[in-house]
Amino acid sequence: QVQLVESGGGLVQAGGSLRLSCAVSGRILSSLAMGWLRQAPGKEREFVAAIDWSSSITYYSDSVKGRFTISRDNAKNTVYLQMNSLKPEDTAVYYCATDGRNYALPVQRVSQFLYWGQGTQVTVSS
Protein backbone atom coordinates (compact mmCIF):
# COMPACT_ATOMS: atom_id res chain seq x y z
CA GLN A 1 0.00 0.00 0.00
CA VAL A 2 1.30 3.46 -0.83
CA GLN A 3 0.60 6.56 1.23
CA LEU A 4 0.75 10.05 -0.28
CA VAL A 5 0.82 13.34 1.60
CA GLU A 6 0.71 16.67 -0.23
CA SER A 7 1.91 20.00 1.09
CA GLY A 8 2.81 23.45 -0.17
CA GLY A 9 -0.57 24.82 -1.12
CA GLY A 10 -1.71 28.29 -0.20
CA LEU A 11 -2.95 31.66 -1.38
CA VAL A 12 -1.00 33.45 -4.09
CA GLN A 13 -1.63 36.36 -6.40
CA ALA A 14 -2.01 35.87 -10.12
CA GLY A 15 1.39 35.65 -11.76
CA GLY A 16 2.97 34.18 -8.66
CA SER A 17 4.50 30.78 -8.00
CA LEU A 18 4.05 27.86 -5.65
CA ARG A 19 5.79 24.53 -5.28
CA LEU A 20 3.77 21.55 -4.17
CA SER A 21 5.38 18.51 -2.59
CA CYS A 22 4.13 14.96 -2.28
CA ALA A 23 5.76 12.70 0.28
CA VAL A 24 5.51 9.04 -0.62
CA SER A 25 5.70 6.13 1.81
CA GLY A 26 4.82 2.47 1.89
CA ARG A 27 6.34 1.74 -1.51
CA ILE A 28 9.64 2.45 -3.19
CA LEU A 29 9.07 5.70 -5.04
CA SER A 30 11.82 4.97 -7.56
CA SER A 31 9.66 2.34 -9.29
CA LEU A 32 6.45 4.36 -9.49
CA ALA A 33 5.11 6.76 -12.07
CA MET A 34 3.45 9.68 -10.32
CA GLY A 35 0.91 12.29 -11.21
CA TRP A 36 -0.70 15.51 -10.09
CA LEU A 37 -4.39 16.15 -10.59
CA ARG A 38 -6.71 18.92 -9.46
CA GLN A 39 -10.34 19.60 -8.76
CA ALA A 40 -11.86 23.05 -8.87
CA PRO A 41 -15.15 23.84 -7.11
CA GLY A 42 -18.08 22.50 -9.08
CA LYS A 43 -15.84 20.79 -11.63
CA GLU A 44 -14.63 17.27 -12.24
CA ARG A 45 -11.18 16.18 -11.20
CA GLU A 46 -8.70 16.67 -14.03
CA PHE A 47 -5.21 15.55 -14.96
CA VAL A 48 -2.42 18.11 -14.56
CA ALA A 49 0.95 16.39 -14.96
CA ALA A 50 2.69 13.03 -14.69
CA ILE A 51 6.22 11.70 -14.58
CA ASP A 52 7.62 8.23 -15.10
CA TRP A 53 9.81 6.39 -12.63
CA SER A 54 13.06 7.54 -14.22
CA SER A 55 12.06 11.18 -14.87
CA SER A 56 12.57 10.53 -18.59
CA ILE A 57 8.94 11.01 -19.56
CA THR A 58 6.62 13.79 -18.47
CA TYR A 59 3.09 14.65 -19.55
CA TYR A 60 1.21 17.89 -19.02
CA SER A 61 -2.29 19.07 -19.69
CA ASP A 62 -2.54 21.79 -22.28
CA SER A 63 -3.78 24.24 -19.67
CA VAL A 64 -0.54 24.08 -17.64
CA LYS A 65 2.06 23.25 -20.27
CA GLY A 66 4.91 25.73 -20.16
CA ARG A 67 3.95 27.00 -16.70
CA PHE A 68 4.08 23.90 -14.47
CA THR A 69 6.94 21.45 -14.04
CA ILE A 70 6.71 18.04 -12.42
CA SER A 71 9.83 16.52 -10.92
CA ARG A 72 10.87 13.91 -8.42
CA ASP A 73 13.62 13.18 -5.94
CA ASN A 74 13.63 9.45 -5.36
CA ALA A 75 16.23 9.74 -2.62
CA LYS A 76 13.81 11.94 -0.67
CA ASN A 77 10.72 9.92 -1.66
CA THR A 78 9.15 13.15 -2.85
CA VAL A 79 7.45 14.38 -5.99
CA TYR A 80 7.12 18.08 -6.77
CA LEU A 81 4.94 20.33 -8.86
CA GLN A 82 6.48 23.74 -9.56
CA MET A 83 3.73 26.12 -10.59
CA ASN A 84 4.68 29.43 -12.19
CA SER A 85 2.65 32.21 -13.79
CA LEU A 86 -0.37 31.12 -11.80
CA LYS A 87 -3.83 32.16 -12.96
CA PRO A 88 -7.11 32.39 -11.05
CA GLU A 89 -8.35 29.42 -13.06
CA ASP A 90 -5.61 27.31 -11.45
CA THR A 91 -7.50 27.57 -8.16
CA ALA A 92 -8.29 24.02 -7.05
CA VAL A 93 -7.47 21.26 -4.64
CA TYR A 94 -4.34 19.57 -5.97
CA TYR A 95 -3.84 15.84 -5.51
CA CYS A 96 -0.81 13.63 -5.83
CA ALA A 97 -1.63 10.17 -7.16
CA THR A 98 -0.26 6.99 -8.69
CA ASP A 99 -1.61 3.87 -10.36
CA GLY A 100 0.82 1.79 -8.29
CA ARG A 101 2.38 -0.17 -11.14
CA ASN A 102 6.13 -0.68 -11.16
CA TYR A 103 8.26 0.67 -14.01
CA ALA A 104 5.26 1.58 -16.14
CA LEU A 105 4.52 4.55 -18.34
CA PRO A 106 2.66 7.35 -16.57
CA VAL A 107 -1.10 7.31 -16.88
CA GLN A 108 -3.25 10.35 -17.57
CA ARG A 109 -6.89 9.30 -17.14
CA VAL A 110 -8.26 10.15 -13.71
CA SER A 111 -9.81 6.69 -13.38
CA GLN A 112 -6.42 5.04 -13.80
CA PHE A 113 -5.00 6.56 -10.63
CA LEU A 114 -5.62 4.18 -7.73
CA TYR A 115 -3.79 5.79 -4.81
CA TRP A 116 -4.45 9.38 -3.80
CA GLY A 117 -3.29 11.87 -1.24
CA GLN A 118 -5.69 14.02 0.75
CA GLY A 119 -5.08 17.08 -1.41
CA THR A 120 -3.76 20.58 -0.82
CA GLN A 121 -5.66 23.77 -1.59
CA VAL A 122 -4.23 26.28 -4.07
CA THR A 123 -6.00 29.60 -4.36
CA VAL A 124 -4.93 32.19 -6.93
CA SER A 125 -6.34 35.67 -6.47
CA SER A 126 -6.78 38.09 -9.34
Disulfide bonds with the S-S distance in Angstrom:
Cys22-Cys96 2.08
